[in-house]
């Protein structure tokens, strides 16, 4: 396998401190050399390019929509906020994260990452809308018109949610669609087998309809070599983009994932120039440069030189928008894993110390003086199209010595007094402020900002009084069919039937009372969908839940039915669960990847046993990342090395392939046990 390739079964989730433990045990044997400290942070050095990172939603935001805090270590969040001006969600925007089952959406993790990006003046690249992996089984099992409908609904809902957010600028619409082998052109998976049409063209068309202003990308790996090499994967991607562009498919961008091995970096400048000839933008979308463990001082210096060469290539090509590093620190990287034995691929080590690669990256971008010159103040701020609930604002553009990246819109209550606060942002010279109260006075200002975070002086002040409106006094209907389908020792998952409203339901309050009787119901959370998970509960405890709806006018519905729940007894140590995901299937077989084992207990486990029961006539034809024993239709798998020692809440993965009688669509079941 060449340095630009990676295995088709890469680990899809970072494994947190499990990976850190491996790296500390190995890299600790080598003193990583340091280079002269370059000026930072990185985001101040990149000029018109971006420098981004792949965001772990748990570490950054503790998987919450408001992103008020992240999990330890705090250094991860500090570096994420200060060093980068772009962010790509590592997993939070993938199909199984946002729509785990058909038409049941959960934006909590994605909203948290976006909220943090807005707060830190970072642009967001959505990742990813269509992929052969991390797509729910109920989508994979669809075909024809039903699959096309599901794809359109998913893209319209996800892209549409952020279409009016100026920080969300681009999307990986199609990910890893090119076949690894020389033919056919496309990967043979459930999309090519079940869709019955041009799913790539449809996906880009659906995304353009959902957000006409977004930059839409096709993203792949092992495409960093020259597209002129006959039979190469890079050439297959080049020809696909060329064909689709000629047909009018709105492909704006090509993402080169760039998962490299140290010392094996192709001529990226030549490759990017060739792709740019198609009239598309280019981005280095998932850069990491891995080293055979534990690594030597010379290899870390070569890694630093390789990072610098990637930066220099991007700087030399005008169409290259920037570089996203696939993670922050070695302790939370997806490497090493089942794809590759190499690791330590990032700019910070497992203890968040800068590596030579950091300084090489900073110096390659340019350690010159930090931009401290603010843009000029926007002028001629004016208001138009004032209704009872909205106002349109426009102004004359600011100028900057490097370049204006956007504008903050500030609002204060009343005709005087009060405090101006940011209520939105825009990359153009206009903004629509919606959701206002009728017959109410506000004042507006606008200020410009640049890539270095400098803010201009504010514009002139514009007072606005919204028009009289009809006051909505009709509450939504009460939510119905409240149920608790999943109960563990520490959490309860709730679901209910949606309420209706004469204007529109804006969300739901979830109320909880202690015990089977008595006590007071109090709000413990909110949701914009018809599901909610209440975490961090006491084990073996009884609670009662109710849900009520609310609308934009603040009207509240009557409460739903009451559901009584008793959490499971506390685990006294290790325990585990297993989830089987069908990656692909055909008439006489299927691939289960990943088979994800999660430590559900409160203590580390040093091993696990997954017992798989195969339907009659099914047989294992291959497996990976586990050991196997077979007894009739019962197959026992045990973890190996990197995936068997799991901290509480951590996961490991393995996979297998099975044959089955033609037409038999039954699937195996599995249970998990741990010491």
C-alpha positions as CSV (number, residue, x, y, z in Angstrom):
1,X,0.0,0.0,0.0
2,X,1.5,3.3,-1.0
3,X,1.8,6.4,1.2
4,X,-1.3,8.0,-0.3
5,X,-3.5,5.0,0.4
6,X,-5.4,3.9,3.4
7,X,-7.5,0.8,4.2
8,X,-11.1,0.7,3.2
9,X,-12.0,-0.3,6.8
10,X,-10.6,2.7,8.7
11,X,-11.8,3.3,12.2
12,X,-14.7,5.7,12.0
13,X,-14.7,7.2,15.5
14,X,-11.8,8.4,17.5
15,X,-11.2,6.3,20.6
16,X,-10.3,9.0,23.0
17,X,-7.9,8.1,25.8
18,X,-7.6,4.5,24.6
19,X,-5.5,5.8,21.8
20,X,-3.7,8.2,24.1
21,X,-2.7,5.3,26.4
22,X,-1.2,3.4,23.4
23,X,0.7,6.5,22.3
24,X,2.0,7.4,25.7
25,X,3.3,3.8,26.1
26,X,5.1,3.9,22.8
27,X,6.0,7.5,21.9
28,X,7.2,8.0,25.5
29,X,10.3,6.0,24.5
30,X,11.4,8.7,22.1
31,X,12.3,12.3,23.0
32,X,10.4,14.3,20.3
33,X,12.7,17.1,19.2
34,X,11.5,20.7,19.2
35,X,12.2,23.4,16.6
36,X,12.6,27.1,17.1
37,X,9.2,28.4,18.1
38,X,7.3,30.1,15.3
39,X,4.9,32.9,15.7
40,X,1.3,31.7,16.3
41,X,-1.5,31.0,16.6
42,X,-1.7,29.4,13.2
43,X,-5.0,31.2,12.2
44,X,-3.1,34.5,12.3
45,X,-0.5,33.3,9.7
46,X,-2.6,31.9,6.9
47,X,-3.5,35.1,5.0
48,X,-6.3,34.3,2.5
49,X,-6.1,30.5,3.2
50,X,-7.8,28.7,6.1
51,X,-6.2,26.4,8.6
52,X,-8.8,24.0,10.1
53,X,-9.2,21.0,12.4
54,X,-11.6,18.0,12.6
55,X,-13.7,18.6,15.7
56,X,-14.5,15.9,18.2
57,X,-18.0,16.9,19.5
58,X,-17.5,15.3,22.9
59,X,-14.2,16.9,23.6
60,X,-15.2,20.3,22.2
61,X,-18.8,20.6,23.4
62,X,-19.6,17.6,25.6
63,X,-22.1,16.6,22.9
64,X,-24.4,19.6,23.7
65,X,-26.0,22.1,21.3
66,X,-25.1,25.2,23.3
67,X,-21.4,24.0,23.5
68,X,-21.0,25.6,26.9
69,X,-18.3,23.2,28.0
70,X,-16.2,20.3,26.7
71,X,-14.9,17.1,28.3
72,X,-11.4,17.1,29.7
73,X,-8.8,18.0,28.8
74,X,-9.6,21.7,28.6
75,X,-6.5,22.2,26.5
76,X,-8.3,20.6,23.5
77,X,-11.0,23.3,23.5
78,X,-8.5,26.1,24.1
79,X,-6.4,25.0,21.0
80,X,-9.4,24.5,18.9
81,X,-10.7,28.0,19.6
82,X,-7.4,29.9,19.4
83,X,-5.3,28.1,16.7
84,X,-7.8,27.5,13.9
85,X,-10.2,29.6,11.7
86,X,-12.0,26.6,10.1
87,X,-13.6,23.5,11.5
88,X,-14.9,20.2,10.0
89,X,-17.1,18.0,12.3
90,X,-15.3,14.7,12.6
91,X,-18.5,12.6,13.0
92,X,-21.3,14.9,14.2
93,X,-22.7,15.7,10.7
94,X,-22.5,12.2,9.3
95,X,-25.8,10.5,8.4
96,X,-25.9,8.1,11.3
97,X,-25.2,10.9,13.8
98,X,-27.8,13.4,12.5
99,X,-30.5,11.0,11.2
100,X,-29.9,7.7,13.0
101,X,-33.2,6.3,11.7
102,X,-35.3,7.5,8.8
103,X,-36.8,11.0,9.3
104,X,-35.7,11.1,12.9
105,X,-33.2,13.9,13.2
106,X,-30.8,14.9,16.0
107,X,-28.7,18.0,15.5
108,X,-27.4,18.3,19.1
109,X,-23.7,17.6,18.4
110,X,-23.7,19.4,15.0
111,X,-25.4,22.5,16.5
112,X,-22.8,22.6,19.3
113,X,-19.9,22.6,16.9
114,X,-21.5,25.3,14.7
115,X,-22.3,27.4,17.8
116,X,-18.7,27.2,18.9
117,X,-17.4,28.1,15.4
118,X,-19.7,31.2,15.4
119,X,-18.5,32.3,18.8
120,X,-14.9,32.0,17.7
121,X,-15.2,33.5,14.2
122,X,-14.5,30.2,12.4
123,X,-15.9,28.9,9.2
124,X,-17.6,25.5,9.1
125,X,-17.2,22.8,6.5
126,X,-20.1,20.2,6.7
127,X,-19.0,16.6,6.5
128,X,-20.6,14.5,5.0
129,X,-23.9,14.1,3.2
130,X,-23.5,10.9,1.1
131,X,-21.1,8.2,2.0
132,X,-21.0,4.4,1.9
133,X,-20.1,4.2,5.6
134,X,-21.8,5.5,8.7
135,X,-25.2,5.4,6.9
136,X,-28.0,3.7,8.8
137,X,-29.1,0.2,7.8
138,X,-32.7,1.3,7.1
139,X,-31.3,3.7,4.4
140,X,-29.0,1.1,3.0
141,X,-32.0,-1.3,2.6
142,X,-34.0,1.1,0.5
143,X,-34.0,1.1,-3.3
144,X,-35.1,3.1,-6.3
145,X,-37.5,6.0,-5.6
146,X,-37.6,5.4,-1.9
147,X,-33.8,5.8,-1.6
148,X,-33.9,8.9,-3.7
149,X,-36.6,10.4,-1.5
150,X,-34.6,9.6,1.6
151,X,-31.5,11.2,0.1
152,X,-33.3,14.4,-0.9
153,X,-35.0,14.7,2.5
154,X,-31.7,14.2,4.3
155,X,-29.8,16.7,2.3
156,X,-32.6,19.3,2.2
157,X,-33.1,19.0,6.0
158,X,-29.4,19.1,7.0
159,X,-28.1,21.7,4.5
160,X,-31.3,23.7,4.9
161,X,-30.9,23.9,8.6
162,X,-27.6,25.9,8.3
163,X,-28.3,27.6,4.9
164,X,-28.8,31.0,6.6
165,X,-25.8,30.7,8.9
166,X,-23.0,32.6,7.2
167,X,-20.3,30.6,9.1
168,X,-21.4,27.3,7.4
169,X,-19.8,27.9,4.0
170,X,-19.2,24.5,2.4
171,X,-20.1,20.8,2.4
172,X,-18.6,17.5,1.5
173,X,-21.7,16.4,-0.5
174,X,-20.3,13.1,-1.8
175,X,-17.5,11.3,0.1
176,X,-15.3,8.4,-1.1
177,X,-17.4,7.4,-4.1
178,X,-14.5,6.5,-6.4
179,X,-13.6,2.8,-6.6
180,X,-10.1,1.8,-5.3
181,X,-9.6,-0.6,-8.2
182,X,-9.0,0.4,-11.8
183,X,-12.6,-0.3,-12.8
184,X,-15.5,0.4,-12.6
185,X,-15.2,4.1,-11.9
186,X,-17.5,4.1,-8.8
187,X,-17.3,2.1,-5.6
188,X,-19.6,-0.9,-5.7
189,X,-21.8,-0.4,-2.6
190,X,-25.5,0.0,-1.7
191,X,-25.6,3.4,-3.5
192,X,-24.5,2.0,-6.9
193,X,-26.5,-1.2,-6.4
194,X,-29.8,0.2,-5.1
195,X,-30.2,3.8,-6.2
196,X,-31.2,3.3,-9.8
197,X,-30.0,6.6,-11.0
198,X,-27.1,9.2,-10.8
199,X,-26.9,9.6,-7.1
200,X,-23.9,11.9,-7.3
201,X,-25.7,14.3,-9.6
202,X,-28.8,14.2,-7.5
203,X,-26.9,14.8,-4.2
204,X,-25.2,17.9,-5.6
205,X,-28.5,19.1,-7.1
206,X,-30.3,18.6,-3.8
207,X,-27.6,20.4,-1.9
208,X,-27.6,23.4,-4.3
209,X,-31.3,23.8,-3.9
210,X,-31.0,23.7,-0.1
211,X,-28.2,26.4,0.0
212,X,-27.6,28.2,-3.3
213,X,-24.5,30.0,-1.7
214,X,-22.6,27.0,-0.3
215,X,-19.4,25.6,-1.8
216,X,-20.2,22.0,-2.7
217,X,-17.3,19.5,-2.7
218,X,-16.6,15.9,-3.6
219,X,-14.1,14.4,-1.2
220,X,-11.9,11.2,-1.5
221,X,-8.6,9.5,-0.5
222,X,-5.7,8.2,-2.5
223,X,-6.4,10.9,-5.1
224,X,-3.4,13.1,-4.3
225,X,-1.3,11.8,-7.2
226,X,-1.4,13.2,-10.7
227,X,-4.7,12.7,-12.5
228,X,-2.7,12.2,-15.7
229,X,-1.5,8.8,-14.6
230,X,-3.6,6.3,-16.6
231,X,-5.8,4.0,-14.5
232,X,-5.1,5.8,-11.3
233,X,-7.8,6.6,-8.7
234,X,-6.9,10.3,-9.1
235,X,-7.7,10.0,-12.8
236,X,-11.0,8.4,-12.2
237,X,-12.0,11.2,-9.9
238,X,-10.8,13.8,-12.4
239,X,-12.8,12.3,-15.2
240,X,-15.9,12.0,-13.0
241,X,-15.7,15.7,-12.1
242,X,-15.1,16.7,-15.7
243,X,-18.1,14.7,-16.9
244,X,-20.4,16.0,-14.2
245,X,-19.3,19.6,-14.6
246,X,-20.1,19.3,-18.3
247,X,-23.5,18.0,-17.5
248,X,-24.2,21.0,-15.2
249,X,-23.8,19.2,-11.8
250,X,-22.9,22.0,-9.3
251,X,-19.5,20.6,-8.1
252,X,-17.6,23.6,-6.8
253,X,-14.7,21.9,-5.0
254,X,-12.5,18.8,-4.8
255,X,-11.3,17.6,-1.4
256,X,-8.0,15.7,-1.2
257,X,-8.0,13.8,2.1
258,X,-4.2,13.5,2.2
259,X,-3.7,10.8,4.8
260,X,0.0,10.4,4.2
261,X,2.9,8.2,5.5
262,X,5.9,10.2,6.5
263,X,8.4,10.6,3.7
264,X,5.8,9.7,1.0
265,X,4.3,13.0,-0.1
266,X,3.3,13.3,-3.8
267,X,3.6,16.4,-5.9
268,X,0.5,18.1,-4.5
269,X,1.1,21.4,-6.4
270,X,1.0,19.6,-9.8
271,X,-2.1,17.6,-8.7
272,X,-4.0,20.6,-7.4
273,X,-3.2,22.6,-10.5
274,X,-4.7,19.9,-12.7
275,X,-7.9,19.7,-10.7
276,X,-8.2,23.5,-10.7
277,X,-8.2,23.3,-14.5
278,X,-11.7,21.9,-14.3
279,X,-12.9,25.2,-12.8
280,X,-13.1,23.9,-9.2
281,X,-11.7,25.0,-5.9
282,X,-9.3,22.6,-4.0
283,X,-8.9,21.9,-0.3
284,X,-6.6,19.6,1.6
285,X,-9.5,18.2,3.6
286,X,-8.2,15.6,6.1
287,X,-4.4,16.0,6.5
288,X,-2.4,13.8,8.8
289,X,1.1,12.4,8.3
290,X,1.6,9.1,10.2
291,X,4.9,7.6,11.5
292,X,5.8,4.0,12.1
293,X,5.6,3.6,15.9
294,X,7.2,4.6,18.2
295,X,9.0,7.0,15.9
296,X,12.5,8.4,15.8
297,X,13.8,11.9,16.1
298,X,14.7,11.8,12.4
299,X,11.1,10.7,11.5
300,X,9.6,13.6,13.5
301,X,11.8,16.0,11.6
302,X,10.8,14.5,8.3
303,X,7.2,14.7,9.4
304,X,7.7,18.5,10.0
305,X,9.2,18.9,6.6
306,X,6.3,17.1,5.0
307,X,3.8,19.3,6.7
308,X,5.7,22.4,5.4
309,X,5.6,21.0,1.9
310,X,1.9,20.6,2.0
311,X,1.4,24.2,3.1
312,X,3.8,25.4,0.4
313,X,1.9,23.5,-2.2
314,X,-1.4,25.0,-1.1
315,X,0.1,28.5,-1.0
316,X,1.4,28.1,-4.6
317,X,-2.0,27.2,-6.0
318,X,-4.5,30.1,-6.1
319,X,-7.4,27.6,-6.2
320,X,-6.4,26.0,-2.9
321,X,-8.7,27.4,-0.2
322,X,-6.8,25.9,2.7
323,X,-5.9,22.9,4.8
324,X,-7.8,21.0,7.5
325,X,-5.7,18.9,9.9
326,X,-7.6,15.7,10.8
327,X,-7.5,16.3,14.6
328,X,-5.5,18.4,17.0
329,X,-3.4,16.1,19.2
330,X,-2.0,12.6,18.8
331,X,-3.9,11.4,21.9
332,X,-7.2,11.8,20.1
333,X,-6.3,10.9,16.5
334,X,-8.1,8.1,14.7
335,X,-4.6,6.6,14.1
336,X,-3.3,4.0,14.6
337,X,-6.3,1.7,13.9
338,X,-7.4,-1.2,11.7
339,X,-6.4,0.9,8.6
340,X,-2.8,1.4,9.5
341,X,-0.3,0.5,12.2
342,X,1.4,3.9,12.0
343,X,0.4,6.8,14.3
344,X,1.4,10.1,16.0
345,X,0.3,12.0,12.9
346,X,-0.7,15.5,14.2
347,X,0.8,18.8,15.2
348,X,0.6,18.3,19.0
349,X,1.6,15.1,20.9
350,X,-0.6,13.2,23.3
351,X,0.3,15.6,26.1
352,X,-0.6,18.7,23.9
353,X,3.0,19.7,23.5
354,X,3.9,21.3,20.2
355,X,5.8,19.0,17.8
356,X,8.3,20.1,15.2
357,X,5.4,19.7,12.7
358,X,3.6,22.6,14.4
359,X,6.5,25.0,14.0
360,X,7.2,23.9,10.4
361,X,3.5,24.5,9.6
362,X,3.6,27.9,11.1
363,X,6.9,28.9,9.4
364,X,5.6,27.6,6.1
365,X,2.5,29.8,6.3
366,X,4.8,32.7,7.3
367,X,5.9,33.8,10.7
368,X,5.6,37.5,9.6
369,X,4.0,40.2,11.7
370,X,0.6,39.5,13.0
371,X,-2.2,41.5,11.3
372,X,-3.3,44.1,13.9
373,X,-5.0,46.6,11.4
374,X,-8.8,46.5,11.8
375,X,-11.1,47.0,8.8
376,X,-12.7,50.4,8.2
377,X,-16.2,50.9,9.7
378,X,-19.2,49.9,7.6
379,X,-21.1,53.0,6.4
380,X,-24.6,53.9,5.3
381,X,-26.4,51.3,7.5
382,X,-30.1,51.4,6.5
383,X,-33.3,49.4,7.3
384,X,-36.0,48.3,4.9
385,X,-38.9,45.8,4.5
386,X,-39.9,46.3,8.2
387,X,-42.6,43.9,9.3
388,X,-44.1,43.0,12.6
389,X,-41.4,40.3,13.1
390,X,-38.5,41.2,10.8
391,X,-36.2,43.9,9.4
392,X,-33.8,43.9,6.5
393,X,-30.5,45.7,6.9
394,X,-28.0,46.9,4.3
395,X,-24.7,48.8,4.4
396,X,-21.7,49.9,2.4
397,X,-18.8,47.4,2.5
398,X,-15.7,47.9,4.6
399,X,-12.1,47.7,3.4
400,X,-9.1,45.9,5.1
401,X,-5.4,45.7,4.5
402,X,-5.7,41.9,4.1
403,X,-9.4,41.2,3.6
404,X,-12.8,41.5,5.3
405,X,-14.1,38.1,6.3
406,X,-17.5,39.1,7.5
407,X,-19.7,41.4,9.5
408,X,-21.3,41.2,13.0
409,X,-24.8,42.7,13.4
410,X,-25.4,44.2,16.8
411,X,-28.8,45.1,18.3
412,X,-29.9,47.0,21.4
413,X,-33.4,47.3,22.9
414,X,-35.4,50.5,22.8
415,X,-34.8,54.0,21.5
416,X,-32.0,54.6,24.1
417,X,-30.1,52.8,26.8
418,X,-29.6,49.1,26.9
419,X,-26.6,47.2,25.6
420,X,-25.7,46.3,22.0
421,X,-25.2,42.6,21.5
422,X,-24.3,40.5,18.4
423,X,-27.5,38.9,17.0
424,X,-26.1,37.6,13.7
425,X,-23.3,37.7,11.2
426,X,-23.0,38.0,7.4
427,X,-20.4,37.6,4.7
428,X,-22.3,40.0,2.4
429,X,-23.5,43.6,3.0
430,X,-27.0,42.7,4.0
431,X,-28.8,40.8,6.8
432,X,-32.4,39.9,7.7
433,X,-33.2,39.9,11.4
434,X,-36.2,37.7,12.0
435,X,-38.3,36.5,15.0
436,X,-38.8,40.0,16.4
437,X,-41.6,41.2,18.6
438,X,-44.3,43.3,17.0
439,X,-44.6,47.1,17.8
440,X,-41.2,47.1,19.4
441,X,-38.2,49.5,19.0
442,X,-34.7,48.4,18.4
443,X,-31.4,50.0,17.4
444,X,-28.8,48.4,15.1
445,X,-25.1,48.7,14.4
446,X,-22.8,46.7,12.1
447,X,-19.0,46.1,12.5
448,X,-16.6,44.3,10.1
449,X,-14.0,41.7,11.0
450,X,-10.9,40.2,9.3
451,X,-9.2,36.8,9.4
452,X,-6.9,37.8,12.3
453,X,-10.0,38.6,14.5
454,X,-9.7,42.4,14.3
455,X,-13.0,44.2,14.6
456,X,-13.7,47.6,13.0
457,X,-15.4,50.5,14.6
458,X,-19.2,50.2,14.5
459,X,-21.3,51.8,11.8
460,X,-23.9,54.5,12.2
461,X,-26.9,53.6,14.5
462,X,-30.3,52.8,12.9
463,X,-33.4,52.8,15.0
464,X,-36.3,50.5,13.9
465,X,-39.8,50.0,15.2
466,X,-41.5,46.8,14.1
467,X,-45.1,47.0,12.7
468,X,-48.2,46.1,14.7
469,X,-49.0,42.4,14.5
470,X,-51.6,40.0,15.6
471,X,-50.7,38.5,18.9
472,X,-50.6,34.7,18.9
473,X,-52.5,33.5,21.9
474,X,-53.2,30.0,20.7
475,X,-51.1,27.3,22.4
476,X,-49.9,24.2,20.6
477,X,-51.7,20.9,21.1
478,X,-50.3,18.7,23.9
479,X,-47.6,16.2,22.8
480,X,-49.0,12.6,22.8
481,X,-47.7,9.1,23.2
482,X,-44.8,10.0,25.5
483,X,-42.7,6.8,25.9
484,X,-39.3,5.8,27.2
485,X,-38.0,3.2,24.8
486,X,-34.5,3.0,26.2
487,X,-33.5,3.0,29.9
488,X,-30.0,2.4,31.3
489,X,-28.5,2.8,34.8
490,X,-27.8,6.5,34.1
491,X,-30.0,7.7,31.3
492,X,-33.5,7.7,29.8
493,X,-34.3,8.1,26.1
494,X,-37.8,9.7,25.5
495,X,-39.9,10.0,22.4
496,X,-43.4,11.4,21.7
497,X,-45.8,12.4,18.9
498,X,-45.4,15.9,17.6
499,X,-47.7,18.7,18.6
500,X,-49.4,21.0,16.2
501,X,-49.9,24.8,16.3
502,X,-51.7,27.5,14.3
503,X,-48.3,29.2,13.5
504,X,-45.7,26.6,14.3
505,X,-44.2,24.6,17.2
506,X,-40.7,25.9,18.0
507,X,-39.7,23.3,20.6
508,X,-40.5,21.1,23.6
509,X,-39.8,21.4,27.3
510,X,-39.0,18.1,29.1
511,X,-40.2,18.0,32.7
512,X,-39.1,15.5,35.4
513,X,-40.4,14.8,38.9
514,X,-38.7,12.5,41.5
515,X,-40.3,9.2,42.6
516,X,-43.5,7.5,41.7
517,X,-45.6,10.1,43.4
518,X,-45.3,13.5,44.9
519,X,-42.5,15.9,44.2
520,X,-42.6,18.8,41.6
521,X,-42.2,18.5,37.8
522,X,-39.3,20.8,36.7
523,X,-37.8,21.4,33.3
524,X,-34.7,19.3,32.8
525,X,-34.1,20.0,29.1
526,X,-35.4,21.1,25.8
527,X,-35.6,19.6,22.3
528,X,-36.5,20.8,18.8
529,X,-37.3,17.3,17.7
530,X,-39.6,14.6,19.2
531,X,-36.8,12.8,21.1
532,X,-34.7,13.6,24.1
533,X,-32.1,11.8,26.3
534,X,-31.9,12.6,29.9
535,X,-28.3,11.8,31.0
536,X,-26.4,11.5,34.3
537,X,-29.3,10.0,36.3
538,X,-28.9,8.0,39.6
539,X,-29.0,4.3,39.2
540,X,-32.0,2.3,40.4
541,X,-34.1,5.4,40.8
542,X,-37.7,6.2,39.9
543,X,-38.7,9.3,37.9
544,X,-41.8,10.6,36.1
545,X,-41.6,12.6,32.9
546,X,-43.9,14.9,31.0
547,X,-43.4,17.0,27.8
548,X,-45.0,20.2,26.7
549,X,-44.8,22.1,23.4
550,X,-44.2,25.9,22.9
551,X,-44.5,28.3,20.0
552,X,-42.7,31.5,19.0
553,X,-45.1,33.7,20.9
554,X,-44.2,31.8,24.1
555,X,-47.5,29.9,24.4
556,X,-47.2,26.6,26.1
557,X,-49.3,23.5,25.5
558,X,-50.8,21.3,28.1
559,X,-48.5,18.5,29.3
560,X,-48.4,15.1,27.7
561,X,-49.2,11.9,29.4
562,X,-46.9,11.0,32.3
563,X,-44.3,8.2,31.9
564,X,-42.8,6.6,35.0
565,X,-39.3,5.2,34.6
566,X,-36.9,3.3,37.0
567,X,-33.3,3.3,36.0
568,X,-31.3,0.1,35.9
569,X,-29.2,-0.9,38.9
570,X,-25.7,0.4,38.8
571,X,-23.0,-1.7,37.2
572,X,-20.4,-2.9,39.6
573,X,-17.6,-3.0,37.0
574,X,-17.2,-3.7,33.4
575,X,-20.0,-4.4,31.0
576,X,-20.4,-4.1,27.3
577,X,-22.9,-3.7,24.4
578,X,-22.5,-4.5,20.7
579,X,-24.0,-2.9,17.7
580,X,-23.9,-4.6,14.3
581,X,-23.9,-2.3,11.3
582,X,-24.5,-3.6,7.7
583,X,-21.9,-1.9,5.5
584,X,-23.0,-3.5,2.3
585,X,-25.1,-6.5,1.2
586,X,-25.9,-8.5,-1.9
587,X,-28.0,-11.5,-2.8
588,X,-25.7,-14.2,-1.4
589,X,-23.8,-12.3,1.3
590,X,-23.1,-9.2,3.4
591,X,-20.4,-7.3,5.3
592,X,-20.9,-6.2,8.9
593,X,-18.7,-3.2,9.5
594,X,-18.5,-1.9,12.1
595,X,-19.3,-4.3,14.8
596,X,-19.0,-1.7,17.6
597,X,-18.3,-2.9,21.1
598,X,-18.9,-0.2,23.8
599,X,-17.9,-0.4,27.5
600,X,-21.2,0.3,29.3
601,X,-19.8,-0.2,32.8
602,X,-18.0,2.0,35.2
603,X,-14.6,0.3,35.2
604,X,-12.1,-0.5,32.5
605,X,-12.5,-3.8,30.7
606,X,-9.4,-5.7,29.5
607,X,-11.3,-7.9,27.0
608,X,-14.7,-8.7,25.6
609,X,-16.5,-11.6,24.0
610,X,-19.1,-11.1,21.3
611,X,-21.4,-14.0,20.6
612,X,-22.9,-13.8,17.1
613,X,-25.8,-16.1,16.2
614,X,-26.0,-16.6,12.4
615,X,-29.3,-17.4,10.7
616,X,-29.7,-20.9,9.3
617,X,-27.6,-21.3,6.1
618,X,-25.3,-18.4,6.8
619,X,-21.5,-18.8,7.3
620,X,-18.6,-16.6,8.1
621,X,-16.3,-16.1,5.1
622,X,-13.9,-13.6,6.6
623,X,-13.3,-11.4,9.6
624,X,-10.9,-8.7,10.9
625,X,-9.7,-7.1,14.1
626,X,-10.8,-10.1,16.2
627,X,-10.2,-13.8,16.9
628,X,-12.8,-16.3,16.0
629,X,-14.2,-19.6,17.1
630,X,-17.2,-21.4,15.4
631,X,-19.7,-23.8,16.8
632,X,-22.5,-24.5,14.4
633,X,-24.4,-21.2,13.8
634,X,-22.8,-19.6,16.9
635,X,-19.6,-17.6,16.3
636,X,-17.6,-16.2,19.2
637,X,-15.3,-13.2,18.6
638,X,-12.7,-11.8,21.1
639,X,-11.0,-8.5,20.9
640,X,-7.3,-8.0,19.9
641,X,-4.8,-5.5,21.0
642,X,-6.0,-2.0,20.3
643,X,-9.8,-2.7,20.5
644,X,-10.1,-4.9,23.6
645,X,-8.9,-2.7,26.5
646,X,-11.8,-0.1,26.8
647,X,-12.3,2.6,29.3
648,X,-15.9,3.3,30.5
649,X,-17.8,4.7,27.5
650,X,-15.1,3.9,25.0
651,X,-15.6,1.7,21.9
652,X,-13.7,-0.8,19.8
653,X,-14.6,-2.2,16.5
654,X,-14.2,-5.4,14.4
655,X,-15.9,-6.7,11.3
656,X,-16.8,-9.8,9.4
657,X,-18.2,-11.0,6.1
658,X,-20.8,-13.8,5.7
659,X,-22.4,-15.8,2.9
660,X,-26.1,-16.7,2.8
661,X,-28.6,-18.5,0.6
662,X,-29.7,-16.4,-2.3
663,X,-32.8,-14.4,-1.4
664,X,-32.4,-15.0,2.4
665,X,-32.4,-11.5,3.9
666,X,-32.1,-12.5,7.6
667,X,-29.3,-10.9,9.5
668,X,-27.3,-12.1,12.5
669,X,-27.8,-11.1,16.1
670,X,-25.1,-10.5,18.8
671,X,-24.6,-10.2,22.5
672,X,-21.6,-9.0,24.4
673,X,-20.0,-10.0,27.7
674,X,-16.9,-8.6,29.5
675,X,-14.9,-9.5,32.6
